[in-house]
Amino acid sequence: MNAYESARHYFETAAAVMDLSPNMKKLLMTPEREVKVQVALKLDNGEIATFVGYRMQHNSARGPMKGGLRYHHEVDAEEVLALASLMTWKTAVVDIPYGGAKGGISVAPKTLSESELELMTRKFVDELQDVIGPDKDIPAPDMGTNAQVMAWIVNQYEKYHGFNPACVTGKPLELHGADGREEATGRGVGLLTEVMLKKFDRTLADATIALQGFGNVGSHAARYLSDNGGKVVAISDISGACYDSGGIDIAAALAHVKQHRSLEGFDAEKRISNEELLALDVDVLIPAALGGVLTEENAGDVRAKYIVEAANGPVLPEADEIFRKREIPVLPDILANAGGVTVSYLEWVQNRQYFKWDLDRTRAELARTLTASFDKMWQLATEKHIPLRTAAYLMGIGRVGRSTVLAGI
């Protein structure tokens, strides 16, 4: 299944449990607006390049739409739509007043110079500025974008609409970003891993963990887990995986990546492949890279006792069914990686109030929000004897559906 088919499958599974009518299912799955634009620019060498950009605005029943903006050469309409619908349920699961959206440009960002990347971003905002904004749709960083890209977006948007820091989140601190936003998704993954283990009378101190992916999310998750007593025995990036039975020195790994921009050459007990990492005999497996890495073909090789979806859609539906039969709990992405959108909301709140919080308050609010959402999901899953993913979708769909009905069609 592709990303859109997977998202629809999980929605349909939850809708069947809820006994949603066909009309309500169609209403909740159909996006409110699909935007596709041409972004043309003159490259540094004088050539003209054209890129295709998207912004899918899925649902605004619970508030302005929220979602990341990714720059990746495989971005297409179906993927962006799937991720936009995921954002609708994700914001509802953590009960923040947003709907779901997602955007992207089909481009390999490393092929562009910084000046070309900036020009492309500004031209993209020119095309979208009338359909995004603090009360409509608030972009945020995603794959291939970062705080610098968000800075260009807010600056370009303000040329049309005046001072408006709340039009985008994930900004640099100097442009009214939130302290703690960069770490938020990974920190949330680590925190929820700890919370889930407690439900099984386990602690981080007696858990071994394998992390596939050591980018922003994976590295911050590894830092949290290590700082709180967890033994991270494997980490990986595009160069391959590092394994150490005694636990990897995460601080040293972070320093190595900062210097070399890769785990290649990092001193570890042994090097293994990303595929071997997925099959390690560990307590917790955390896929934190691209989607679709756990499939029907390799799900039977997984020996982890628990899976935490730090990436979007790392477990395909066929693999999810295998894990259900094998009684391996999967903490679903729509909650596991919701730390980012939660702190984006906290950044938006501060921007709207023109008021700055300190890091401790942001972390405390993040922990409170994610823990409360997990407890609700766990209770629902226990009462109805359903997987955690289905319970999370029930929460999200239920809240969006009720808001839709109460507001009136």
C-alpha positions in Angstrom: 0.0 0.0 0.0 1.1 3.6 -0.6 0.9 6.3 2.0 -2.7 7.3 1.0 -4.0 3.8 0.9 -2.5 3.1 4.4 -4.0 6.2 5.8 -7.4 5.3 4.4 -7.1 1.7 5.7 -6.5 2.8 9.2 -9.4 5.3 9.0 -11.7 2.6 7.6 -10.8 0.2 10.4 -11.7 2.8 13.1 -14.8 3.9 11.2 -16.1 0.3 11.2 -15.7 0.1 15.0 -17.5 3.4 15.3 -20.2 2.4 12.8 -19.8 5.7 10.9 -22.3 6.2 8.1 -21.1 6.3 4.5 -21.9 10.0 4.2 -19.9 10.9 7.4 -17.0 8.8 6.2 -17.0 10.6 2.9 -17.3 14.0 4.6 -14.4 13.3 7.0 -12.0 11.8 4.3 -12.6 14.4 1.6 -10.1 17.4 1.8 -11.5 20.9 1.9 -8.9 22.3 -0.5 -6.1 20.9 -2.7 -3.6 23.4 -3.9 -1.0 22.6 -6.6 1.3 25.4 -7.9 4.2 25.9 -10.2 7.3 27.3 -8.6 9.7 28.7 -11.3 13.0 30.3 -10.6 16.3 31.3 -12.2 19.1 29.2 -10.9 22.5 30.6 -10.0 23.9 29.4 -13.4 21.1 31.3 -15.3 19.0 28.3 -16.1 15.3 28.3 -15.4 14.0 25.5 -13.1 10.4 24.6 -12.4 9.2 22.7 -9.4 5.7 21.5 -8.4 4.4 22.5 -4.9 1.4 21.3 -3.0 -0.6 22.4 0.0 -3.4 20.0 1.0 -5.9 21.4 3.5 -7.8 18.5 4.8 -10.1 19.6 7.6 -10.8 22.8 9.7 -13.7 21.6 11.8 -11.7 22.1 15.1 -9.7 25.1 14.1 -7.1 26.5 11.7 -5.3 23.8 9.8 -1.8 22.7 10.8 0.9 20.7 9.1 4.5 20.5 8.0 6.1 21.5 4.8 8.5 19.0 3.2 11.1 19.4 0.5 11.8 16.0 -1.0 12.2 14.7 -4.5 9.5 12.0 -3.9 6.8 14.5 -2.8 3.5 14.0 -4.7 -0.1 14.8 -4.3 -1.1 11.4 -2.8 1.6 11.5 -0.2 0.8 15.0 0.9 -2.9 14.3 1.1 -2.3 11.2 3.2 -0.1 13.2 5.6 -2.7 16.0 5.7 -5.4 13.6 6.8 -3.0 12.2 9.4 -2.6 15.7 10.8 -6.3 16.1 11.2 -6.5 13.0 13.5 -3.2 13.8 15.2 -4.2 17.3 16.3 -7.5 15.9 17.5 -5.9 13.0 19.4 -3.8 15.4 21.5 -6.9 17.7 21.7 -5.4 20.9 20.4 -7.6 23.4 18.4 -6.3 22.6 15.0 -7.3 20.8 11.8 -5.0 19.0 9.4 -2.9 20.2 6.4 0.4 19.3 4.8 2.5 20.8 2.1 5.6 20.1 0.0 7.7 20.8 -3.0 9.0 18.0 -5.3 12.7 18.9 -5.1 16.0 17.5 -3.8 17.1 20.4 -1.6 20.7 19.4 -1.6 20.8 20.1 -5.4 20.1 23.8 -4.7 22.3 26.5 -3.3 21.1 28.3 -0.2 20.2 31.3 -2.3 18.2 29.1 -4.7 16.4 27.4 -1.8 15.5 30.8 -0.4 14.1 32.1 -3.7 12.1 28.9 -4.2 10.6 29.2 -0.7 9.7 32.8 -1.2 8.1 32.1 -4.6 6.1 29.3 -3.0 4.8 31.7 -0.3 3.8 34.1 -3.0 1.5 31.4 -4.4 0.1 30.4 -1.0 0.0 33.6 1.0 -3.8 34.1 0.5 -4.7 30.6 1.7 -2.3 30.2 4.7 -2.0 32.3 7.9 -2.5 32.2 11.7 -6.3 31.8 11.4 -6.3 29.6 8.3 -3.4 27.2 7.9 0.0 27.3 9.8 3.0 25.5 8.2 5.8 24.0 10.1 9.1 22.3 9.4 9.2 18.7 8.0 11.5 16.6 6.0 14.0 18.7 4.1 13.0 22.0 5.8 14.1 23.6 9.1 14.0 26.8 11.1 15.8 28.8 8.4 13.1 27.9 5.8 10.4 28.9 8.3 12.2 32.2 8.8 12.1 32.9 5.0 8.4 31.9 5.0 7.4 34.3 7.8 9.4 37.1 6.3 7.8 36.7 2.9 4.3 36.3 4.4 4.7 39.5 6.4 5.5 41.5 3.2 1.8 40.9 2.4 0.2 40.9 5.8 2.4 42.8 8.2 4.0 41.6 11.5 2.5 38.1 12.0 4.8 35.6 13.7 2.0 33.2 14.3 1.7 32.5 10.5 4.2 29.7 10.8 5.8 27.6 13.6 9.2 26.1 14.1 10.9 29.5 13.6 14.3 30.5 15.0 14.2 31.8 18.5 15.2 35.3 17.2 12.1 35.4 15.2 9.7 34.4 18.1 10.1 30.7 17.9 9.5 28.5 20.9 12.3 27.2 23.0 12.0 23.5 22.9 10.4 23.2 19.4 13.4 21.6 17.7 13.6 18.8 20.3 9.8 18.4 20.7 9.0 15.5 18.3 11.9 13.4 19.5 11.5 14.3 23.1 7.8 13.3 22.8 8.8 9.9 21.4 11.1 9.3 24.3 8.6 10.4 26.8 5.8 8.3 25.4 8.1 5.3 25.2 8.7 5.7 28.9 5.0 6.1 29.6 4.1 3.0 27.6 6.7 0.8 29.3 5.3 1.8 32.7 1.9 0.3 31.6 3.7 -3.0 31.2 5.5 -2.6 34.6 8.8 -1.9 32.8 11.1 1.1 33.1 13.6 2.7 30.8 16.4 1.5 33.1 15.8 -2.1 32.2 15.0 -1.6 28.5 17.2 -2.0 25.5 16.3 0.2 22.5 17.1 0.3 18.8 16.5 3.5 16.8 16.3 3.4 13.1 17.0 7.0 12.0 19.3 9.5 13.7 18.0 12.8 12.2 16.2 15.5 14.2 13.6 13.1 15.6 15.8 10.1 16.2 18.6 12.0 17.8 16.5 13.9 20.2 14.6 10.7 21.1 17.9 9.0 21.7 19.1 11.8 23.9 15.9 11.7 26.0 16.0 7.9 26.4 19.7 7.9 27.3 19.5 10.8 29.7 16.6 9.0 31.5 18.3 5.6 31.9 17.5 3.8 28.7 20.1 1.7 27.0 20.2 2.6 23.3 22.1 -0.3 21.7 21.6 0.7 18.0 21.2 3.8 15.9 21.4 4.4 12.2 21.3 6.8 9.3 21.7 6.6 5.6 25.3 5.4 6.1 24.2 2.3 8.0 23.7 1.3 11.6 25.9 1.2 14.7 25.5 -1.5 17.3 26.9 -1.7 20.9 25.6 -4.3 23.3 26.7 -2.2 26.2 24.8 0.8 25.0 25.9 3.5 22.6 27.4 6.7 24.0 24.7 9.0 22.6 26.5 12.2 23.5 29.5 11.0 21.5 27.3 10.0 18.6 25.6 13.4 18.6 29.0 15.2 18.6 30.2 12.9 15.8 27.2 13.7 13.6 27.5 17.4 14.3 31.1 17.3 13.1 30.8 14.9 10.2 27.1 15.2 9.3 26.8 11.4 9.3 27.3 8.3 11.6 29.9 7.0 9.1 33.1 6.5 10.9 31.6 6.5 14.4 33.3 4.1 16.8 30.9 1.3 17.8 31.1 -2.3 18.7 30.1 -3.3 15.2 28.5 -1.9 12.0 25.2 -3.5 10.8 22.7 -2.7 8.1 19.5 -0.9 8.6 17.6 -4.1 7.8 19.6 -6.0 10.6 18.7 -3.2 13.0 15.0 -3.8 12.5 15.4 -7.5 13.5 17.5 -6.9 16.6 16.5 -8.7 19.9 15.6 -5.6 21.9 12.8 -4.4 24.1 11.8 -1.4 22.0 12.2 -0.7 18.3 11.7 2.9 17.2 11.6 3.5 13.4 12.3 7.2 13.1 13.3 7.6 9.5 11.1 7.2 6.4 7.7 5.5 6.2 7.0 2.0 5.0 10.1 0.3 6.6 8.2 -2.5 8.4 6.4 -4.6 5.8 4.7 -7.9 5.4 8.0 -9.3 4.3 10.1 -8.3 7.3 7.5 -8.1 10.1 8.1 -11.7 11.0 11.8 -11.0 11.6 11.1 -8.3 14.2 12.1 -9.5 17.7 11.3 -6.3 19.6 8.6 -6.5 22.3 7.3 -3.0 21.6 7.3 -0.7 18.6 7.1 3.1 18.7 6.3 4.9 15.4 8.5 8.0 15.5 8.3 8.4 11.7 5.1 8.9 9.8 3.7 5.5 8.6 6.7 3.3 9.2 4.5 0.2 9.8 2.5 -0.8 6.7 -1.0 -2.2 7.4 0.0 -5.7 6.5 2.9 -5.6 9.0 0.6 -4.0 11.6 -1.7 -7.0 11.3 1.2 -9.4 11.8 2.3 -7.5 14.9 -1.3 -7.6 16.3 -1.4 -11.4 15.9 2.1 -11.7 17.5 0.8 -9.4 20.4 3.5 -6.8 19.8 2.0 -3.4 20.9 2.5 -0.6 18.3 2.4 3.0 19.6 0.9 4.7 16.6 2.5 7.7 14.8 -0.6 9.9 15.3 0.3 10.1 19.0 3.9 8.9 19.2 5.3 11.8 17.1 2.7 14.4 18.1 5.2 16.2 20.3 6.2 18.4 17.3 2.7 19.7 16.6 2.0 20.1 20.3 4.9 22.4 20.8 4.0 24.1 17.5 0.7 24.9 19.1 2.4 26.2 22.2 4.6 28.4 19.9 1.4 29.7 18.1 -0.2 30.5 21.5 2.8 32.5 22.6 2.9 34.4 19.3 -0.8 35.2 19.5 -0.3 36.5 23.1 3.0 38.3 22.3 4.4 36.5 25.3 7.4 34.3 25.8 7.6 31.1 27.9 10.7 29.5 29.3 11.9 26.0 28.3 10.7 24.3 31.5 7.1 25.5 31.0 7.1 24.3 27.4 8.5 20.9 28.4 5.9 20.6 31.3 3.0 21.4 28.9 4.3 18.9 26.4 4.5 16.2 29.0 1.1 16.9 30.4 -0.6 17.0 27.0 1.0 13.8 25.7 0.6 11.8 28.9 -3.1 12.7 29.1 -3.7 11.7 25.5 -1.8 8.4 26.0 -3.9 7.6 29.1 -7.1 8.2 27.2 -6.0 6.1 24.3 -4.9 3.3 26.6 -8.2 3.3 28.5 -10.1 3.2 25.3 -8.0 0.3 23.9 -8.4 -1.6 27.1 -12.2 -1.1 27.4 -12.9 -2.0 23.8 -10.2 -4.7 23.4 -8.8 -3.0 20.3 -5.2 -2.1 19.2 -3.7 1.2 20.3 -3.8 2.5 16.8 -7.5 1.9 16.4 -8.1 3.5 19.8 -6.1 6.6 18.8 -8.1 6.9 15.5 -11.3 6.5 17.4 -10.3 9.5 19.6 -9.3 11.6 16.6 -12.2 10.8 14.3 -14.7 11.1 17.2 -13.6 14.6 18.1 -13.5 15.8 14.5 -16.9 14.2 13.8 -18.5 15.7 16.8 -17.2 19.2 16.0 -18.4 18.9 12.4 -21.9 17.8 13.5 -22.2 20.5 16.3 -21.1 23.3 14.0 -23.6 22.2 11.3 -23.0 21.1 7.7 
